[in-house]
């Protein structure tokens, strides 16, 4: 069963055009693993915090790209 936070995060990803690939790269995991978490097939205990933090880092990298 999907957690409510996953729908919120997927919505934010859509609005900001953040892909599963970008999130996976930021986390150091595969795209399929991110998909499993966001679709409720995997439920690691710290998933919400880790994915939301990775999402924020992707946005920050876009705003302040490394020189």
ABEGO torsion letter per residue (X at the ends): XBBAAAAAAAAAAAAAGBBAAAAAAAAGBBAAAAAAAAAGABBBAAAAAAAAAAAAAAAAAAABBBX
